[in-house]
Amino acid sequence: MRKLVSHAQTHKGLVRKLNEDACLDMPDSGVWLVADGMGGHAAGDIASQLVVDTLKVAVQRSEQVSVDLITDALHQANTELCAYSAQHLDGHMAGSTVVALFIDKVHYHFMWAGDSRGYLLRHNVLKQVTRDHSQVNEMVEQGLLNSEEAEQHELANVITRAVGVDPYLTIDIVSGVWQPGDIFLLCSDGLNKELSDAEICQYLSHSNIAEANRALLHSTLVAGARDNVTCIVIKVDLNDDLINEKDKTIPLYLK
């Protein structure tokens, strides 16, 4: 069976007065989530925390976690946020991006809306699994901008999808088969705005994931941390109890 180890942290950064990020770290259930309250909208911190709390309660109440359980919780959070905005914010919106990861006995599943990201490091190769729901990313995909231009574009902070901004929420899902040694990263855009993928890969390659995650945050702060930053690092290993002590071989059904 798989053994899941994770480390989560969040920081308001060096410019913002309030931390509108929130995160959920539930390794025993195989569930993690990063939510980034939308800058410029009212009550971003309330929005991100509501997303986290809604999923946490759903997982705690369930006998079996699934992709459907998580997406249903995100839809519930969307409905509650839309209602909250209508009742309390006088025409404004409380919204949040979200990226969630669920790891079961065989597969990993990323679910997201917005530009908070999910990465996979496998065999020292880093891949961004999620696709940013942002205005500039759509322009890059259409060939109107290159990646370098997109980072500096005036629409760089405009997202096209988030929890709480529309009565119907569309959640993207990408799944795959995990391998022992896989390392996953969930982060708000406050991290990838300051660090390149090459830098992220370098830090994630550290053997201790807690130290790797602390190095990611430290480097983001050194770079200026213009936004709130949240990052969760998860590593998948095999349970040592399933390894034969005599020859250290792994049972064939786990290969």
C-alpha positions as CSV (number, residue, x, y, z in Angstrom):
1,M,0.0,0.0,0.0
2,R,1.0,3.6,-0.6
3,K,2.4,5.8,2.2
4,L,1.7,9.5,1.8
5,V,3.8,12.2,3.5
6,S,3.1,15.9,3.1
7,H,4.0,19.3,4.3
8,A,1.8,22.4,4.0
9,Q,2.4,26.1,4.6
10,T,1.0,29.5,3.8
11,H,2.3,33.1,4.2
12,K,0.9,36.5,3.4
13,G,4.0,37.5,1.6
14,L,5.9,40.8,1.9
15,V,3.4,43.2,0.2
16,R,-0.1,42.2,1.0
17,K,-1.6,43.1,4.4
18,L,-3.9,40.1,4.5
19,N,-3.4,36.5,3.7
20,E,-6.3,35.5,1.4
21,D,-4.9,32.0,0.8
22,A,-6.0,28.9,2.6
23,C,-5.0,25.2,2.4
24,L,-6.1,21.7,3.5
25,D,-3.6,19.0,4.4
26,M,-5.2,15.6,5.0
27,P,-2.6,12.9,4.2
28,D,-4.5,10.2,6.1
29,S,-7.4,10.7,3.6
30,G,-5.2,11.3,0.6
31,V,-6.7,14.8,0.1
32,W,-5.0,18.2,-0.3
33,L,-6.3,21.6,-1.4
34,V,-5.0,25.1,-2.0
35,A,-7.5,28.0,-2.3
36,D,-6.5,31.5,-3.3
37,G,-9.0,34.2,-2.5
38,M,-9.4,36.5,-5.5
39,G,-7.5,39.7,-5.2
40,G,-9.6,42.8,-5.9
41,H,-12.8,41.0,-4.8
42,A,-14.4,41.5,-1.4
43,A,-13.9,38.9,1.3
44,G,-11.3,36.8,-0.5
45,D,-10.1,35.4,2.8
46,I,-13.6,34.3,3.6
47,A,-14.0,32.7,0.2
48,S,-10.8,30.6,0.4
49,Q,-11.5,29.4,3.9
50,L,-15.1,28.5,3.0
51,V,-13.8,26.3,0.2
52,V,-11.3,24.6,2.6
53,D,-13.9,24.1,5.3
54,T,-16.5,22.7,3.0
55,L,-14.2,20.0,1.6
56,K,-12.8,19.2,5.1
57,V,-16.3,18.5,6.5
58,A,-17.2,16.4,3.4
59,V,-14.1,14.2,3.8
60,Q,-14.6,13.9,7.6
61,R,-18.2,12.8,7.2
62,S,-17.6,10.3,4.4
63,E,-16.7,6.7,4.7
64,Q,-15.0,6.7,1.4
65,V,-13.3,9.6,-0.4
66,S,-13.7,9.9,-4.2
67,V,-13.4,12.3,-7.0
68,D,-17.1,12.8,-7.0
69,L,-17.1,13.6,-3.3
70,I,-14.5,16.3,-3.8
71,T,-16.1,17.9,-6.9
72,D,-19.5,17.8,-5.1
73,A,-18.0,19.7,-2.2
74,L,-16.5,22.3,-4.5
75,H,-19.9,22.8,-6.2
76,Q,-21.4,23.2,-2.8
77,A,-18.8,25.8,-1.9
78,N,-19.6,27.6,-5.1
79,T,-23.3,27.7,-4.3
80,E,-22.6,28.9,-0.8
81,L,-20.3,31.6,-2.0
82,C,-22.7,32.9,-4.6
83,A,-25.4,33.1,-1.9
84,Y,-23.0,34.9,0.5
85,S,-22.1,37.5,-2.1
86,A,-25.7,38.2,-2.9
87,Q,-26.6,38.6,0.7
88,H,-23.6,40.4,2.1
89,L,-21.5,42.1,-0.5
90,D,-23.9,44.4,-2.4
91,G,-23.1,43.4,-5.9
92,H,-19.5,42.3,-5.3
93,M,-18.2,38.8,-5.3
94,A,-16.3,36.6,-2.9
95,G,-14.3,34.2,-5.1
96,S,-11.4,31.8,-4.9
97,T,-9.3,29.8,-7.2
98,V,-8.8,26.2,-6.2
99,V,-6.6,23.2,-6.9
100,A,-7.2,19.9,-5.1
101,L,-5.3,16.6,-5.2
102,F,-6.7,13.2,-4.3
103,I,-4.5,10.1,-4.2
104,D,-6.2,6.7,-4.0
105,K,-4.7,3.2,-4.0
106,V,-3.7,3.4,-7.7
107,H,-4.4,6.8,-9.1
108,Y,-3.8,10.5,-8.5
109,H,-6.5,13.1,-9.4
110,F,-6.1,16.8,-9.8
111,M,-9.2,19.0,-9.7
112,W,-9.0,22.7,-10.3
113,A,-10.6,26.0,-11.3
114,G,-8.4,29.1,-11.8
115,D,-4.7,29.6,-11.8
116,S,-3.6,27.8,-8.7
117,R,-1.3,25.0,-9.9
118,G,-0.6,21.3,-9.5
119,Y,2.8,19.9,-10.4
120,L,4.2,16.4,-10.6
121,L,8.0,15.7,-10.1
122,R,8.8,12.2,-11.5
123,H,12.4,10.9,-12.1
124,N,13.6,14.5,-11.5
125,V,11.4,15.9,-14.3
126,L,8.9,18.5,-13.3
127,K,5.6,18.7,-15.1
128,Q,2.8,21.2,-14.6
129,V,-0.3,19.0,-14.6
130,T,-2.9,21.7,-14.4
131,R,-3.7,24.3,-17.0
132,D,-4.2,27.9,-15.8
133,H,-7.7,29.3,-16.4
134,S,-6.4,32.8,-17.1
135,Q,-6.8,35.3,-19.9
136,V,-3.2,35.3,-20.8
137,N,-2.9,31.6,-20.9
138,E,-5.8,31.5,-23.4
139,M,-3.9,34.1,-25.5
140,V,-0.8,32.0,-25.4
141,E,-2.7,28.9,-26.5
142,Q,-4.2,30.9,-29.4
143,G,-0.7,32.0,-30.4
144,L,-1.3,35.7,-29.6
145,L,1.4,35.8,-26.9
146,N,4.5,33.8,-26.0
147,S,5.1,32.6,-22.4
148,E,7.6,35.4,-21.7
149,E,5.1,38.1,-22.9
150,A,2.3,36.6,-20.9
151,E,4.2,37.0,-17.6
152,Q,4.4,40.8,-18.0
153,H,1.1,41.3,-19.7
154,E,-1.4,43.8,-18.2
155,L,-4.0,41.0,-18.1
156,A,-1.7,38.6,-16.2
157,N,-3.9,38.6,-13.1
158,V,-7.2,38.1,-14.9
159,I,-8.6,34.6,-14.4
160,T,-11.4,33.0,-16.4
161,R,-12.7,30.5,-13.8
162,A,-13.0,30.4,-10.0
163,V,-15.3,29.2,-7.2
164,G,-18.0,31.7,-6.3
165,V,-18.1,33.9,-9.4
166,D,-20.7,32.1,-11.5
167,P,-23.8,30.0,-10.5
168,Y,-22.4,27.0,-12.4
169,L,-18.8,26.0,-11.7
170,T,-16.8,23.9,-14.2
171,I,-14.0,21.9,-12.6
172,D,-11.2,20.4,-14.7
173,I,-9.9,17.0,-13.8
174,V,-6.7,15.2,-14.8
175,S,-5.9,11.7,-13.4
176,G,-3.0,9.3,-13.8
177,V,-1.3,6.3,-12.1
178,W,1.1,7.3,-9.4
179,Q,4.5,5.7,-9.0
180,P,6.6,5.2,-5.8
181,G,8.8,8.3,-5.3
182,D,6.4,10.7,-7.1
183,I,6.4,14.2,-5.6
184,F,3.4,16.5,-6.0
185,L,3.2,20.2,-5.5
186,L,0.0,22.3,-5.0
187,C,0.5,26.1,-4.9
188,S,-1.1,29.4,-5.3
189,D,0.2,31.7,-8.0
190,G,2.2,33.7,-5.4
191,L,4.8,30.9,-5.7
192,N,5.1,30.5,-9.4
193,K,5.1,34.3,-10.0
194,E,8.4,34.5,-8.2
195,L,10.1,31.1,-9.0
196,S,10.7,29.5,-12.4
197,D,9.8,25.9,-13.0
198,A,13.5,25.1,-13.1
199,E,13.9,26.6,-9.6
200,I,10.9,24.7,-8.3
201,C,12.3,21.5,-9.7
202,Q,15.6,22.1,-8.0
203,Y,14.0,22.6,-4.6
204,L,11.6,19.7,-4.9
205,S,14.5,17.3,-5.6
206,H,15.5,17.6,-2.0
207,S,15.1,14.3,-0.2
208,N,13.2,15.8,2.7
209,I,9.9,17.2,1.6
210,A,9.5,19.5,4.6
211,E,12.9,21.1,4.0
212,A,12.1,21.3,0.2
213,N,8.9,23.1,1.0
214,R,10.5,25.5,3.4
215,A,13.2,26.2,0.8
216,L,10.4,27.0,-1.7
217,L,8.8,29.5,0.6
218,H,12.1,31.1,1.7
219,S,13.2,31.6,-1.9
220,T,9.8,33.2,-2.7
221,L,10.2,35.6,0.2
222,V,13.8,36.4,-1.0
223,A,12.4,37.1,-4.5
224,G,10.0,39.7,-3.0
225,A,6.8,37.7,-2.4
226,R,4.5,40.3,-4.0
227,D,1.5,38.1,-3.3
228,N,0.3,35.6,-0.7
229,V,2.0,32.3,-1.2
230,T,0.8,28.8,-0.3
231,C,2.5,25.5,-1.1
232,I,1.9,21.9,-0.2
233,V,4.4,19.2,-1.1
234,I,3.3,15.5,-1.1
235,K,5.4,12.4,-1.6
236,V,4.2,8.9,-2.4
237,D,6.1,5.9,-1.1
238,L,5.4,2.3,-0.4
239,N,4.7,1.3,3.1
240,D,7.8,-0.3,4.6
241,D,5.7,-2.9,6.3
242,L,5.0,-4.4,2.8
243,I,8.7,-4.9,2.0
244,N,10.2,-8.3,2.8
245,E,12.9,-7.8,5.4
246,K,14.9,-10.7,4.1
247,D,15.5,-9.6,0.5
248,K,13.9,-6.1,0.5
249,T,11.8,-7.1,-2.5
250,I,8.4,-5.6,-3.2
251,P,5.5,-8.0,-3.7
252,L,4.7,-8.4,-7.4
253,Y,1.1,-7.1,-7.0
254,L,2.5,-3.8,-6.0
255,K,4.8,-3.4,-9.0
